[in-house]
């Protein structure tokens, strides 16, 4: 399922944090299956200057957890 040969070709980035884009790590079929299985309900778009990402429903807040 994973194409391990694609990992050495990825270049590590340092800004704004350590990350890498690994192209062709999954087959097109596996990528589509993974995307289709990802939950879409109860996610909200969080936007800021230069970014936008989805986050899920919070399961517990600090008042729910005894210290």
N, CA, C and O atoms as a GROMACS GRO file, in nm:
protein
  268
    1UNK      N    1   0.082  -0.119   0.000
    1UNK     CA    2   0.000   0.000   0.000
    1UNK      C    3   0.087   0.126   0.000
    1UNK      O    4   0.054   0.222  -0.069
    2UNK      N    5   0.196   0.128   0.076
    2UNK     CA    6   0.284   0.244   0.079
    2UNK      C    7   0.400   0.227  -0.018
    2UNK      O    8   0.456   0.118  -0.030
    3UNK      N    9   0.434   0.333  -0.086
    3UNK     CA   10   0.547   0.333  -0.178
    3UNK      C   11   0.667   0.391  -0.103
    3UNK      O   12   0.690   0.512  -0.107
    4UNK      N   13   0.743   0.307  -0.035
    4UNK     CA   14   0.854   0.353   0.047
    4UNK      C   15   0.966   0.418  -0.034
    4UNK      O   16   1.044   0.495   0.021
    5UNK      N   17   0.975   0.388  -0.162
    5UNK     CA   18   1.078   0.449  -0.246
    5UNK      C   19   1.056   0.599  -0.267
    5UNK      O   20   1.148   0.670  -0.305
    6UNK      N   21   0.934   0.647  -0.243
    6UNK     CA   22   0.906   0.790  -0.261
    6UNK      C   23   0.956   0.874  -0.143
    6UNK      O   24   0.966   0.996  -0.156
    7UNK      N   25   0.986   0.812  -0.030
    7UNK     CA   26   1.027   0.887   0.090
    7UNK      C   27   1.163   0.956   0.074
    7UNK      O   28   1.174   1.074   0.106
    8UNK      N   29   1.267   0.887   0.025
    8UNK     CA   30   1.396   0.956   0.012
    8UNK      C   31   1.394   1.075  -0.084
    8UNK      O   32   1.480   1.164  -0.075
    9UNK      N   33   1.300   1.078  -0.176
    9UNK     CA   34   1.292   1.189  -0.272
    9UNK      C   35   1.231   1.315  -0.211
    9UNK      O   36   1.239   1.422  -0.271
   10UNK      N   37   1.170   1.304  -0.093
   10UNK     CA   38   1.107   1.419  -0.029
   10UNK      C   39   1.212   1.505   0.040
   10UNK      O   40   1.305   1.454   0.103
   11UNK      N   41   1.196   1.635   0.028
   11UNK     CA   42   1.288   1.729   0.093
   11UNK      C   43   1.224   1.782   0.221
   11UNK      O   44   1.112   1.833   0.219
   12UNK      N   45   1.296   1.770   0.334
   12UNK     CA   46   1.246   1.824   0.460
   12UNK      C   47   1.247   1.976   0.454
   12UNK      O   48   1.341   2.038   0.405
   13UNK      N   49   1.141   2.034   0.506
   13UNK     CA   50   1.129   2.179   0.516
   13UNK      C   51   1.141   2.218   0.662
   13UNK      O   52   1.111   2.137   0.750
   14UNK      N   53   1.183   2.338   0.689
   14UNK     CA   54   1.203   2.382   0.828
   14UNK      C   55   1.105   2.492   0.870
   14UNK      O   56   1.087   2.515   0.989
   15UNK      N   57   1.042   2.559   0.775
   15UNK     CA   58   0.954   2.672   0.810
   15UNK      C   59   0.812   2.642   0.768
   15UNK      O   60   0.793   2.589   0.659
   16UNK      N   61   0.715   2.672   0.844
   16UNK     CA   62   0.724   2.730   0.978
   16UNK      C   63   0.752   2.626   1.085
   16UNK      O   64   0.763   2.660   1.203
   17UNK      N   65   0.763   2.498   1.046
   17UNK     CA   66   0.796   2.387   1.135
   17UNK      C   67   0.851   2.276   1.046
   17UNK      O   68   0.848   2.290   0.924
   18UNK      N   69   0.902   2.169   1.102
   18UNK     CA   70   0.955   2.059   1.021
   18UNK      C   71   0.841   1.983   0.953
   18UNK      O   72   0.748   1.937   1.020
   19UNK      N   73   0.848   1.970   0.821
   19UNK     CA   74   0.747   1.898   0.746
   19UNK      C   75   0.805   1.856   0.611
   19UNK      O   76   0.907   1.909   0.567
   20UNK      N   77   0.739   1.762   0.547
   20UNK     CA   78   0.780   1.718   0.414
   20UNK      C   79   0.657   1.677   0.335
   20UNK      O   80   0.561   1.622   0.391
   21UNK      N   81   0.658   1.703   0.208
   21UNK     CA   82   0.553   1.658   0.116
   21UNK      C   83   0.609   1.535   0.044
   21UNK      O   84   0.706   1.543  -0.030
   22UNK      N   85   0.546   1.421   0.068
   22UNK     CA   86   0.591   1.296   0.006
   22UNK      C   87   0.494   1.262  -0.106
   22UNK      O   88   0.382   1.215  -0.081
   23UNK      N   89   0.538   1.284  -0.227
   23UNK     CA   90   0.453   1.259  -0.344
   23UNK      C   91   0.450   1.110  -0.375
   23UNK      O   92   0.551   1.041  -0.363
   24UNK      N   93   0.333   1.062  -0.415
   24UNK     CA   94   0.313   0.923  -0.457
   24UNK      C   95   0.340   0.821  -0.347
   24UNK      O   96   0.379   0.708  -0.376
   25UNK      N   97   0.320   0.860  -0.221
   25UNK     CA   98   0.337   0.764  -0.111
   25UNK      C   99   0.227   0.659  -0.116
   25UNK      O  100   0.252   0.541  -0.087
   26UNK      N  101   0.106   0.701  -0.153
   26UNK     CA  102  -0.007   0.610  -0.169
   26UNK      C  103  -0.045   0.604  -0.316
   26UNK      O  104  -0.026   0.700  -0.390
   27UNK      N  105  -0.100   0.492  -0.357
   27UNK     CA  106  -0.152   0.482  -0.493
   27UNK      C  107  -0.274   0.573  -0.505
   27UNK      O  108  -0.334   0.611  -0.404
   28UNK      N  109  -0.312   0.606  -0.626
   28UNK     CA  110  -0.432   0.688  -0.647
   28UNK      C  111  -0.554   0.621  -0.588
   28UNK      O  112  -0.637   0.686  -0.525
   29UNK      N  113  -0.565   0.490  -0.607
   29UNK     CA  114  -0.679   0.413  -0.553
   29UNK      C  115  -0.683   0.422  -0.401
   29UNK      O  116  -0.789   0.446  -0.343
   30UNK      N  117  -0.569   0.401  -0.335
   30UNK     CA  118  -0.563   0.407  -0.189
   30UNK      C  119  -0.591   0.549  -0.138
   30UNK      O  120  -0.658   0.566  -0.036
   31UNK      N  121  -0.541   0.650  -0.209
   31UNK     CA  122  -0.566   0.790  -0.170
   31UNK      C  123  -0.714   0.823  -0.176
   31UNK      O  124  -0.768   0.886  -0.085
   32UNK      N  125  -0.781   0.780  -0.283
   32UNK     CA  126  -0.925   0.806  -0.297
   32UNK      C  127  -1.006   0.732  -0.191
   32UNK      O  128  -1.102   0.787  -0.137
   33UNK      N  129  -0.966   0.609  -0.161
   33UNK     CA  130  -1.035   0.531  -0.058
   33UNK      C  131  -1.018   0.596   0.080
   33UNK      O  132  -1.113   0.603   0.158
   34UNK      N  133  -0.898   0.643   0.110
   34UNK     CA  134  -0.872   0.709   0.238
   34UNK      C  135  -0.952   0.839   0.249
   34UNK      O  136  -1.013   0.865   0.352
   35UNK      N  137  -0.952   0.920   0.143
   35UNK     CA  138  -1.027   1.046   0.145
   35UNK      C  139  -1.176   1.021   0.161
   35UNK      O  140  -1.244   1.095   0.232
   36UNK      N  141  -1.228   0.919   0.096
   36UNK     CA  142  -1.372   0.888   0.105
   36UNK      C  143  -1.410   0.839   0.244
   36UNK      O  144  -1.524   0.858   0.287
   37UNK      N  145  -1.316   0.776   0.315
   37UNK     CA  146  -1.348   0.721   0.447
   37UNK      C  147  -1.333   0.822   0.559
   37UNK      O  148  -1.372   0.794   0.672
   38UNK      N  149  -1.276   0.939   0.530
   38UNK     CA  150  -1.254   1.039   0.634
   38UNK      C  151  -1.386   1.104   0.673
   38UNK      O  152  -1.463   1.142   0.585
   39UNK      N  153  -1.414   1.118   0.803
   39UNK     CA  154  -1.542   1.176   0.845
   39UNK      C  155  -1.552   1.324   0.808
   39UNK      O  156  -1.453   1.397   0.815
   40UNK      N  157  -1.671   1.367   0.768
   40UNK     CA  158  -1.693   1.506   0.728
   40UNK      C  159  -1.787   1.579   0.823
   40UNK      O  160  -1.790   1.702   0.826
   41UNK      N  161  -1.864   1.504   0.903
   41UNK     CA  162  -1.961   1.564   0.992
   41UNK      C  163  -1.890   1.630   1.110
   41UNK      O  164  -1.784   1.585   1.155
   42UNK      N  165  -1.950   1.736   1.158
   42UNK     CA  166  -1.907   1.807   1.278
   42UNK      C  167  -1.764   1.861   1.268
   42UNK      O  168  -1.695   1.871   1.370
   43UNK      N  169  -1.719   1.895   1.149
   43UNK     CA  170  -1.592   1.963   1.131
   43UNK      C  171  -1.621   2.106   1.089
   43UNK      O  172  -1.715   2.133   1.014
   44UNK      N  173  -1.539   2.198   1.138
   44UNK     CA  174  -1.555   2.339   1.104
   44UNK      C  175  -1.425   2.390   1.043
   44UNK      O  176  -1.316   2.342   1.076
   45UNK      N  177  -1.438   2.487   0.953
   45UNK     CA  178  -1.320   2.547   0.892
   45UNK      C  179  -1.269   2.658   0.982
   45UNK      O  180  -1.343   2.749   1.017
   46UNK      N  181  -1.143   2.650   1.020
   46UNK     CA  182  -1.078   2.754   1.099
   46UNK      C  183  -0.984   2.828   1.006
   46UNK      O  184  -0.897   2.768   0.943
   47UNK      N  185  -1.002   2.958   0.996
   47UNK     CA  186  -0.921   3.036   0.904
   47UNK      C  187  -0.841   3.143   0.976
   47UNK      O  188  -0.885   3.195   1.079
   48UNK      N  189  -0.727   3.174   0.923
   48UNK     CA  190  -0.643   3.281   0.976
   48UNK      C  191  -0.564   3.340   0.861
   48UNK      O  192  -0.589   3.308   0.745
   49UNK      N  193  -0.473   3.424   0.893
   49UNK     CA  194  -0.394   3.490   0.789
   49UNK      C  195  -0.303   3.388   0.721
   49UNK      O  196  -0.206   3.342   0.781
   50UNK      N  197  -0.333   3.354   0.597
   50UNK     CA  198  -0.250   3.264   0.520
   50UNK      C  199  -0.276   3.116   0.540
   50UNK      O  200  -0.200   3.034   0.489
   51UNK      N  201  -0.381   3.080   0.614
   51UNK     CA  202  -0.408   2.937   0.634
   51UNK      C  203  -0.557   2.912   0.651
   51UNK      O  204  -0.634   3.005   0.676
   52UNK      N  205  -0.595   2.789   0.638
   52UNK     CA  206  -0.730   2.743   0.666
   52UNK      C  207  -0.723   2.593   0.689
   52UNK      O  208  -0.661   2.522   0.610
   53UNK      N  209  -0.785   2.544   0.794
   53UNK     CA  210  -0.783   2.400   0.819
   53UNK      C  211  -0.911   2.360   0.890
   53UNK      O  212  -0.979   2.444   0.950
   54UNK      N  213  -0.944   2.231   0.883
   54UNK     CA  214  -1.062   2.179   0.947
   54UNK      C  215  -1.025   2.118   1.082
   54UNK      O  216  -0.920   2.057   1.097
   55UNK      N  217  -1.112   2.136   1.179
   55UNK     CA  218  -1.091   2.075   1.310
   55UNK      C  219  -1.221   2.009   1.352
   55UNK      O  220  -1.329   2.052   1.312
   56UNK      N  221  -1.211   1.907   1.433
   56UNK     CA  222  -1.326   1.828   1.472
   56UNK      C  223  -1.391   1.876   1.600
   56UNK      O  224  -1.342   1.967   1.666
   57UNK      N  225  -1.500   1.813   1.633
   57UNK     CA  226  -1.575   1.843   1.755
   57UNK      C  227  -1.490   1.809   1.877
   57UNK      O  228  -1.431   1.701   1.884
   58UNK      N  229  -1.486   1.900   1.973
   58UNK     CA  230  -1.411   1.876   2.095
   58UNK      C  231  -1.484   1.772   2.178
   58UNK      O  232  -1.604   1.785   2.202
   59UNK      N  233  -1.415   1.669   2.222
   59UNK     CA  234  -1.477   1.561   2.296
   59UNK      C  235  -1.489   1.591   2.445
   59UNK      O  236  -1.582   1.545   2.510
   60UNK      N  237  -1.396   1.668   2.499
   60UNK     CA  238  -1.399   1.700   2.642
   60UNK      C  239  -1.337   1.838   2.662
   60UNK      O  240  -1.244   1.876   2.590
   61UNK      N  241  -1.388   1.911   2.756
   61UNK     CA  242  -1.328   2.038   2.791
   61UNK      C  243  -1.270   2.026   2.931
   61UNK      O  244  -1.302   1.931   3.002
   62UNK      N  245  -1.188   2.121   2.971
   62UNK     CA  246  -1.117   2.109   3.098
   62UNK      C  247  -1.213   2.096   3.217
   62UNK      O  248  -1.179   2.032   3.317
   63UNK      N  249  -1.333   2.155   3.208
   63UNK     CA  250  -1.429   2.145   3.318
   63UNK      C  251  -1.481   2.002   3.333
   63UNK      O  252  -1.529   1.966   3.441
   64UNK      N  253  -1.474   1.921   3.228
   64UNK     CA  254  -1.522   1.783   3.231
   64UNK      C  255  -1.423   1.686   3.293
   64UNK      O  256  -1.458   1.573   3.325
   65UNK      N  257  -1.298   1.729   3.310
   65UNK     CA  258  -1.192   1.640   3.354
   65UNK      C  259  -1.147   1.682   3.493
   65UNK      O  260  -1.101   1.794   3.513
   66UNK      N  261  -1.160   1.592   3.589
   66UNK     CA  262  -1.115   1.625   3.724
   66UNK      C  263  -0.963   1.616   3.730
   66UNK      O  264  -0.902   1.525   3.674
   67UNK      N  265  -0.904   1.711   3.797
   67UNK     CA  266  -0.760   1.712   3.812
   67UNK      C  267  -0.727   1.647   3.944
   67UNK      O  268  -0.610   1.636   3.980
   0.00000   0.00000   0.00000
